[in-house]
Amino acid sequence: MRTFAIGDIHGGLKALVQVLNKLGLKEGDALIFMGDYVDGWSESAQVVQFLIDLAQKFDCIFIKGNHDVWCQNWLKDNNDVNPSWFMHGGKETMESYDGFSIEEKKEHLQFFENMKMYYLDTKNRLFLHAGFTAMNGVENETYTHKFCTDRTLWELALAMDKNIGLTHKTYPKRLQHYTEIYIGHTPTTNYNEFEPMNAINVWNIDTGAAFKGKVTAINIDTKAYFQSDNLPSLYPNEKGRNK
């Protein structure tokens, strides 16, 4: 069995399909989606429907991102339009739901409500959208919104000396609890990188799909990764979040 972690999608269904086709999925493969399925390109509702259908065929774990929280709130109450969300892809997501029935929207709401805030596998590998701040691990996080919004964990990992081992006395306690940590949320394109980035035991697989980058899937055992084309080339008549 192979397990792939898949980074932020942001309404880019064409890119998601490209990546999945490259994986050559087989029975028994597992997919861990890192969140932010919506907001950006024009097919957010279609991405959600695709993922609901995909989960009928493969073992899928869906982690919730900050954009998914916004979309969930809107699906639950159409009057709940967060101004920040509207300006950062929410408008396009709302438009993508044109033609979806009330029942279909209810199904999508349930999809969002059932997402995990984080996932810990049998090899003590942690998967979450953004990060956490609790020194003793995710189970002790007081501010659970950090799972969707925190960037300090990634910044901490980037600042660490790569030659310091996991058991070194200066190794941050936050990072010691898990053999590996997989995140999205902070685009690697912020660092002029279009590929997954690794810092200490943290893997960032948000390769900028919301903007000028790609959707990425990584085999968590071999670290082989597979990518879509750049999103602007797949949606040439759109701007995504490049506004």
C-alpha positions as CSV (number, residue, x, y, z in Angstrom):
1,M,0.0,0.0,0.0
2,R,1.2,3.5,-0.9
3,T,0.2,6.7,0.9
4,F,0.2,10.1,-0.7
5,A,-0.2,13.5,0.9
6,I,-1.7,16.0,-1.4
7,G,-1.3,19.7,-0.9
8,D,-3.6,22.7,-1.3
9,I,-5.9,22.7,-4.3
10,H,-7.8,26.0,-4.2
11,G,-10.5,25.1,-6.7
12,G,-8.1,23.8,-9.3
13,L,-9.9,20.6,-10.3
14,K,-7.9,20.3,-13.6
15,A,-4.7,20.3,-11.6
16,L,-6.0,17.8,-9.1
17,V,-7.0,15.4,-11.9
18,Q,-3.6,15.8,-13.5
19,V,-1.8,14.8,-10.3
20,L,-4.0,11.8,-9.5
21,N,-3.6,10.5,-13.1
22,K,0.2,10.6,-12.5
23,L,-0.1,8.6,-9.3
24,G,-1.5,5.5,-11.1
25,L,-3.7,4.8,-8.1
26,K,-4.3,1.1,-7.2
27,E,-6.6,-0.6,-4.8
28,G,-5.2,-0.2,-1.3
29,D,-3.6,3.2,-1.9
30,A,-4.4,5.9,0.6
31,L,-4.7,9.6,0.1
32,I,-4.3,12.3,2.7
33,F,-5.5,15.7,1.6
34,M,-4.0,18.6,3.5
35,G,-6.8,21.1,3.2
36,D,-7.8,24.3,1.3
37,Y,-9.9,22.6,-1.3
38,V,-11.7,25.8,-2.3
39,D,-11.1,29.5,-3.1
40,G,-9.0,30.7,-5.9
41,W,-9.9,29.1,-9.3
42,S,-13.3,28.6,-10.7
43,E,-14.0,24.9,-9.8
44,S,-14.2,24.9,-6.0
45,A,-17.6,23.2,-5.8
46,Q,-16.6,20.8,-8.5
47,V,-13.4,19.9,-6.5
48,V,-15.5,19.1,-3.4
49,Q,-17.9,16.9,-5.4
50,F,-15.0,15.1,-7.0
51,L,-13.4,14.4,-3.6
52,I,-16.7,13.1,-2.2
53,D,-16.9,10.7,-5.2
54,L,-13.2,9.8,-4.9
55,A,-13.7,8.7,-1.3
56,Q,-16.0,6.0,-2.5
57,K,-13.2,4.4,-4.4
58,F,-10.1,5.0,-2.3
59,D,-9.1,5.4,1.4
60,C,-9.1,9.2,1.8
61,I,-8.5,11.4,4.8
62,F,-9.5,15.0,4.5
63,I,-7.9,17.6,6.7
64,K,-9.6,21.0,7.1
65,G,-7.9,24.2,6.1
66,N,-8.7,27.8,6.9
67,H,-10.5,28.4,3.6
68,D,-12.6,25.3,4.2
69,V,-13.7,26.8,7.5
70,W,-14.9,29.9,5.7
71,C,-16.7,27.9,3.0
72,Q,-18.3,25.6,5.6
73,N,-19.7,28.6,7.5
74,W,-21.2,30.0,4.3
75,L,-22.8,26.7,3.3
76,K,-24.3,26.5,6.8
77,D,-25.6,30.0,6.6
78,N,-25.6,31.8,3.2
79,N,-25.7,35.1,5.0
80,D,-22.3,34.3,6.7
81,V,-20.0,35.9,4.1
82,N,-16.7,36.7,5.8
83,P,-15.3,39.8,4.1
84,S,-11.8,38.5,4.2
85,W,-13.0,35.2,2.6
86,F,-14.9,37.1,-0.1
87,M,-11.7,39.0,-1.1
88,H,-9.5,35.9,-1.0
89,G,-11.3,33.5,-3.2
90,G,-14.7,33.3,-1.6
91,K,-16.4,35.2,-4.4
92,E,-15.2,32.6,-6.9
93,T,-16.3,29.7,-4.6
94,M,-19.8,31.2,-4.2
95,E,-20.1,31.5,-8.0
96,S,-18.9,27.9,-8.5
97,Y,-22.0,26.7,-6.6
98,D,-24.4,28.2,-9.2
99,G,-26.5,25.3,-10.3
100,F,-25.9,23.1,-7.3
101,S,-29.1,22.0,-5.6
102,I,-29.9,22.5,-1.9
103,E,-29.4,18.8,-1.3
104,E,-26.0,18.9,-3.0
105,K,-25.0,21.8,-0.9
106,K,-26.1,20.0,2.3
107,E,-23.9,17.0,1.2
108,H,-21.0,19.4,0.8
109,L,-21.6,20.9,4.2
110,Q,-21.5,17.5,5.7
111,F,-18.2,16.8,3.9
112,F,-16.7,19.9,5.5
113,E,-18.1,19.2,8.9
114,N,-16.6,15.6,8.9
115,M,-13.1,16.8,8.1
116,K,-10.3,16.2,10.5
117,M,-8.3,19.0,12.1
118,Y,-5.2,16.7,12.1
119,Y,-4.3,13.1,11.5
120,L,-1.6,11.0,13.2
121,D,-0.7,7.7,11.5
122,T,0.7,4.5,13.0
123,K,4.3,5.6,12.4
124,N,3.8,8.8,14.4
125,R,3.6,11.0,11.3
126,L,1.5,14.1,11.8
127,F,-0.6,15.7,9.1
128,L,-2.3,19.1,9.5
129,H,-3.0,22.1,7.4
130,A,-0.9,24.7,9.0
131,G,0.7,24.1,12.4
132,F,0.3,24.2,16.2
133,T,1.8,26.0,19.1
134,A,1.4,23.6,22.1
135,M,4.8,22.5,23.4
136,N,3.4,19.1,24.2
137,G,1.8,18.3,20.9
138,V,-1.5,18.7,19.1
139,E,-3.5,16.9,21.7
140,N,-2.7,19.7,24.1
141,E,-3.4,22.6,21.7
142,T,-5.7,25.2,23.4
143,Y,-6.2,27.3,20.3
144,T,-7.5,24.7,17.8
145,H,-7.8,27.4,15.1
146,K,-4.0,27.2,15.0
147,F,-4.3,23.9,13.1
148,C,-5.7,25.9,10.2
149,T,-3.8,29.2,10.5
150,D,-0.4,28.8,12.3
151,R,2.7,29.6,10.4
152,T,5.2,29.7,13.3
153,L,5.8,25.9,13.2
154,W,7.1,26.2,9.6
155,E,9.1,29.3,10.3
156,L,10.7,27.5,13.3
157,A,11.6,24.5,11.2
158,L,13.2,26.8,8.5
159,A,15.3,28.5,11.2
160,M,16.7,25.3,12.6
161,D,20.2,24.1,11.9
162,K,19.8,21.1,9.6
163,N,22.7,19.3,11.3
164,I,21.0,19.1,14.7
165,G,19.4,15.8,15.4
166,L,16.0,15.1,16.8
167,T,17.4,14.2,20.2
168,H,19.7,17.3,20.5
169,K,19.0,19.4,23.6
170,T,18.3,22.5,21.4
171,Y,15.8,20.7,19.2
172,P,12.4,22.4,19.6
173,K,10.0,20.3,21.8
174,R,7.2,21.1,19.4
175,L,8.9,19.2,16.7
176,Q,10.2,16.3,18.8
177,H,6.8,14.7,19.3
178,Y,6.5,13.4,15.8
179,T,8.8,11.5,13.4
180,E,7.6,13.7,10.5
181,I,5.1,16.6,10.1
182,Y,3.3,17.3,6.9
183,I,1.7,20.7,6.3
184,G,0.3,23.0,3.6
185,H,-1.0,26.6,4.1
186,T,2.2,28.5,3.5
187,P,3.0,28.4,-0.2
188,T,6.6,27.3,-1.1
189,T,6.4,29.9,-3.9
190,N,6.8,32.5,-1.1
191,Y,10.4,31.3,-1.1
192,N,10.6,31.0,-4.9
193,E,10.3,27.3,-4.7
194,F,7.8,25.3,-6.9
195,E,8.5,22.0,-5.3
196,P,7.9,20.5,-1.8
197,M,10.2,21.9,0.9
198,N,11.7,20.0,3.8
199,A,13.0,21.6,6.9
200,I,14.2,19.3,9.7
201,N,11.3,16.9,10.1
202,V,8.7,19.1,8.5
203,W,7.5,18.8,4.9
204,N,5.6,21.6,3.3
205,I,3.6,20.5,0.3
206,D,1.6,23.7,-0.5
207,T,3.3,24.5,-3.8
208,G,1.3,27.6,-4.5
209,A,-1.8,26.3,-6.3
210,A,-3.8,29.3,-5.2
211,F,-1.4,31.6,-7.1
212,K,1.1,30.8,-9.8
213,G,2.2,27.4,-8.6
214,K,1.1,23.7,-8.8
215,V,-0.8,21.0,-6.9
216,T,1.6,18.5,-5.5
217,A,1.3,14.9,-4.2
218,I,4.1,13.2,-2.3
219,N,4.7,9.6,-1.5
220,I,5.3,9.9,2.3
221,D,7.5,6.8,2.3
222,T,9.8,7.3,-0.7
223,K,9.4,11.2,-0.9
224,A,8.8,10.9,-4.7
225,Y,6.5,13.7,-5.7
226,F,4.1,14.4,-8.6
227,Q,2.9,17.8,-9.7
228,S,0.4,19.4,-12.0
229,D,1.1,22.1,-14.5
230,N,1.1,25.6,-13.2
231,L,-2.5,26.6,-12.4
232,P,-2.5,29.8,-14.5
233,S,-1.7,27.7,-17.6
234,L,-4.7,25.4,-16.8
235,Y,-7.0,28.4,-16.2
236,P,-5.7,30.9,-18.7
237,N,-8.7,33.2,-18.6
238,E,-8.7,33.5,-14.8
239,K,-6.6,35.2,-12.3
240,G,-7.0,32.9,-9.3
241,R,-5.8,34.7,-6.3
242,N,-3.2,36.6,-8.3
243,K,-5.0,39.9,-7.8
